[in-house]
Amino acid sequence: VWPHAGAFFEPRSLACLPGASGNQSVLVGSPYASYLAADVEDVVQSWMLEELSELSFPPDVSVFCPIDDEQSCLLGAPTAQGLEVWTWGSHQSESVFLPIAGSPWRQVAGAVVPCTSDGGSWQLVARMGDFELLPAGMPPEATPPAASAHSPQRSRCLLLAGWDGERVPVAVVELPGDAGELPAEGERIRPRFSAPLPELPGAASGHASVAALHISPNGATLWAVLSDGTLQAWDLAQPRSLGNWRPGWVQAGNTNFIARALCMGADARLLVAGHGRGGPALMRAAGAAPC
């Protein structure tokens, strides 16, 4: 149930959080506040959104989680100079500031993922699994390899992707060993590469702009909602593009629905929040077709 008389609510951010007993929680942000639907069994059922304290969950807050522990999630908010990061359950005033090399980010997505030290260079522990089309027509998820007795010692990294108005830079920040701990104050975010955007004829930049970003819970796939309404996916482990897809509402010619945020649910399918002529809506990105 959307707050504020429904039609006036504008979802701007979305996070699917690991929950108890295989369920999940969903965090929805508007330009004015953040809301939580706790421990929902099915994202397509009706559930209530509880308004959260702005001290911990400011509007449009980003959530960076490990794959299985909500309480170890980190929260983040981009600023004109960098990124503020704080722990789940604490206030934004307790955040650490991480400057970003290059242009400031307008949007940010992230996940807490395993990483390993290899000659002092932090690398993601992830690789593509077998390429197999999902029933919904979406591209497959990249999956991390199983640990072995000969694997290097694992640690935790904060995998980040941003949108600076021109590019989608991707960066990795080392985290302390204990779950829920923050990176060091002032540690610089240094992007490793930029995810390539598809061409868009008529656009001033020559390519599509980004409306929303999401990194899959295992840290292997970066998703974006683009300005033309299509979905773009990149494999961050290779790295390489996985393609560009038209979700069902684009195929149907529904130009009234404007997607604003997305996240991956517990069933490994994308949820997309946006606003249309009838008010806010939450959709599954099913029935997508390659562009």
C-alpha positions in Angstrom: 0.0 0.0 0.0 1.6 3.2 -1.1 1.7 6.1 1.5 0.4 9.6 0.9 -2.8 8.8 -0.8 -1.2 6.5 -3.4 -1.2 8.6 -6.6 0.9 11.3 -5.1 3.7 9.0 -4.0 6.8 9.0 -6.2 9.2 6.0 -5.7 12.8 7.1 -6.4 14.9 4.3 -4.8 14.3 0.6 -4.2 16.3 -2.1 -2.2 15.5 -5.8 -1.8 16.9 -6.8 1.6 17.6 -10.3 2.9 15.0 -11.3 5.5 14.2 -14.0 7.9 13.0 -17.5 6.9 13.8 -16.9 3.3 11.6 -13.9 3.1 12.8 -10.4 2.3 12.3 -6.8 3.3 11.8 -4.0 0.7 13.1 -0.5 1.2 11.4 2.2 -0.9 12.6 5.8 -1.0 10.8 8.9 -2.2 12.2 12.5 -2.6 11.0 13.2 1.0 11.3 10.0 3.1 12.2 6.3 3.1 9.9 3.4 3.9 10.3 -0.3 4.8 8.0 -3.3 4.3 9.6 -5.8 6.7 9.8 -9.6 6.1 7.4 -9.9 3.2 6.6 -13.4 1.9 5.8 -12.3 -1.7 6.6 -9.0 -3.3 3.4 -9.1 -5.4 1.1 -9.2 -2.4 -0.2 -6.1 -0.6 2.1 -4.9 2.2 2.3 -1.8 4.3 5.2 0.6 4.2 6.5 2.0 7.5 8.1 5.4 7.4 11.7 5.3 8.7 13.7 7.9 10.7 15.4 10.4 8.4 18.4 10.4 10.7 19.3 6.9 9.6 17.4 6.6 6.3 17.4 9.9 4.4 15.4 10.2 1.1 16.9 8.3 -1.8 19.3 6.4 0.5 21.3 3.6 -1.2 21.7 0.2 0.5 24.8 -2.1 0.1 24.1 -5.6 1.5 25.8 -9.0 1.6 23.7 -11.7 0.0 22.3 -13.1 3.3 22.4 -10.7 6.2 20.3 -7.5 6.4 22.0 -6.4 9.7 25.4 -6.3 7.9 24.1 -3.9 5.3 25.8 -0.5 4.8 23.9 2.6 3.8 25.2 5.3 1.4 24.4 8.7 0.0 26.4 10.5 -2.8 27.5 14.1 -2.2 29.1 16.8 -4.4 32.6 15.6 -3.3 32.2 11.8 -2.7 30.2 9.2 -0.9 28.9 9.1 2.7 28.7 5.5 4.1 27.3 4.4 7.5 26.2 1.2 9.1 22.7 -0.2 9.3 21.1 0.9 12.5 23.3 4.0 13.0 22.7 7.6 12.0 24.0 9.4 8.9 25.8 11.8 11.2 28.0 8.8 12.1 29.1 8.1 8.5 32.5 8.1 7.0 33.3 10.2 4.0 34.9 8.6 0.9 36.1 11.0 -1.8 35.6 9.8 -5.4 38.3 10.2 -8.0 36.8 11.9 -11.0 33.4 13.4 -11.5 30.9 13.3 -8.6 28.3 10.6 -8.8 24.6 11.4 -9.0 23.5 7.9 -8.3 25.2 4.9 -6.6 24.5 1.2 -6.3 26.6 -1.4 -4.4 26.9 -4.8 -2.7 29.1 -6.3 0.0 30.9 -9.2 -1.7 33.8 -11.6 -1.1 37.2 -10.5 -2.4 40.7 -11.8 -2.2 44.1 -10.1 -2.2 46.3 -11.1 -5.1 49.6 -9.4 -5.1 48.2 -6.4 -3.4 45.5 -5.8 -6.0 42.0 -6.5 -4.8 40.0 -8.7 -7.2 36.4 -9.8 -7.1 35.8 -13.4 -6.5 33.2 -14.0 -9.2 32.9 -15.6 -12.6 30.2 -16.3 -15.1 28.3 -19.5 -14.6 26.8 -21.5 -17.5 25.0 -19.2 -19.8 21.4 -20.2 -19.7 18.3 -18.1 -20.5 15.9 -17.7 -17.7 12.1 -18.4 -18.1 11.3 -14.7 -17.9 13.6 -14.1 -20.9 16.2 -12.2 -18.8 20.0 -12.8 -19.1 21.6 -15.2 -16.6 23.2 -14.1 -13.4 27.0 -14.4 -13.0 27.7 -16.6 -10.0 30.7 -16.7 -7.7 32.8 -19.9 -7.6 32.6 -22.3 -4.6 35.3 -21.9 -2.1 38.0 -24.6 -2.0 40.8 -25.5 0.4 43.3 -24.0 -2.1 41.4 -20.7 -2.5 43.2 -17.5 -1.2 42.0 -16.0 2.1 38.7 -14.3 1.5 37.8 -10.8 2.8 35.0 -8.4 2.2 34.8 -5.6 -0.4 32.3 -2.9 -1.1 31.6 -3.1 -4.8 30.2 0.2 -6.1 28.8 1.5 -9.4 27.8 5.1 -10.0 26.3 7.4 -12.6 28.1 10.8 -13.0 26.0 12.1 -15.9 28.3 10.8 -18.6 29.7 7.4 -17.5 29.0 4.4 -15.2 32.2 4.0 -13.2 32.8 0.8 -11.2 35.0 0.7 -8.1 36.0 -1.7 -5.3 36.7 -0.6 -1.7 38.3 -3.0 0.9 36.3 -3.4 4.1 37.5 -4.4 7.6 37.2 -8.1 8.4 34.2 -7.9 10.8 30.7 -7.7 9.3 29.1 -4.3 9.3 32.3 -2.4 9.8 33.0 0.7 7.7 36.0 1.5 5.4 38.5 4.0 6.7 37.6 7.6 6.8 38.9 9.4 3.7 39.7 6.3 1.7 39.5 7.3 -1.9 37.1 5.5 -4.3 39.1 4.9 -7.5 37.0 3.5 -10.4 38.5 0.5 -12.2 36.5 1.0 -15.4 33.3 2.4 -16.8 30.5 0.2 -18.0 29.8 1.0 -21.7 26.4 2.4 -22.5 24.5 1.6 -25.7 24.2 4.2 -28.4 21.0 6.2 -28.5 20.4 8.2 -31.7 19.5 11.8 -31.1 20.9 11.9 -27.6 23.3 14.8 -27.0 26.0 12.4 -25.6 25.4 9.8 -28.3 24.3 7.2 -25.8 21.5 6.6 -23.3 21.6 8.1 -19.8 20.9 6.2 -16.6 17.7 6.4 -14.7 18.6 3.8 -12.0 21.3 1.3 -11.1 21.4 -2.0 -9.2 24.1 -4.5 -8.4 23.0 -8.1 -7.9 23.3 -9.6 -4.4 26.3 -11.8 -5.4 28.0 -8.7 -6.9 28.4 -10.3 -10.3 25.9 -8.3 -12.4 25.3 -4.6 -12.8 21.8 -3.6 -14.0 20.6 -0.2 -15.2 17.3 1.3 -16.3 18.1 3.6 -19.2 16.5 6.8 -20.3 14.7 5.0 -23.2 13.1 2.6 -20.7 15.2 -0.4 -21.6 17.2 -2.5 -19.2 21.0 -2.9 -19.6 23.1 -5.6 -17.9 26.9 -6.0 -17.5 28.9 -8.9 -16.1 31.3 -7.2 -13.6 33.5 -10.3 -13.3 34.8 -10.4 -16.9 33.9 -7.4 -17.4 31.6 -7.4 -20.5 28.1 -6.3 -21.6 25.3 -8.9 -21.3 23.0 -7.0 -23.5 20.1 -4.6 -23.6 16.4 -5.7 -23.1 13.0 -4.2 -23.6 10.8 -5.0 -20.5 7.2 -5.9 -21.0 5.8 -2.4 -20.5 8.1 -1.0 -23.2 7.2 -3.8 -25.6 3.5 -3.0 -25.0 4.1 0.7 -25.8 3.3 1.9 -22.3 5.0 5.2 -22.4 3.1 6.5 -19.3 5.1 4.3 -16.9 8.5 5.9 -16.0 10.9 3.5 -14.2 12.8 5.1 -11.4 14.4 2.3 -9.4 15.1 -1.4 -9.4 16.4 -4.3 -7.3 16.7 -8.1 -7.4 14.2 -10.0 -5.3 14.7 -13.2 -3.4 13.4 -15.1 -6.5 16.3 -13.7 -8.5 14.0 -11.6 -10.7 14.1 -7.9 -11.0 11.6 -5.5 -9.4 11.1 -2.1 -11.0 9.4 0.8 -9.2 8.2 3.8 -11.0 5.3 6.2 -11.7 2.7 6.4 -14.3 -0.6 8.1 -15.1 -2.4 6.0 -12.5 0.2 6.7 -9.8 3.1 4.7 -8.4 3.6 1.1 -9.5 5.9 -1.9 -8.7 6.5 -4.3 -11.6 8.4 -7.4 -12.3 10.8 -7.2 -15.3 9.3 -10.2 -16.9 8.8 -10.9 -20.6 11.8 -8.9 -21.7 13.0 -9.1 -25.3 16.6 -8.4 -26.5 16.9 -5.0 -28.3 
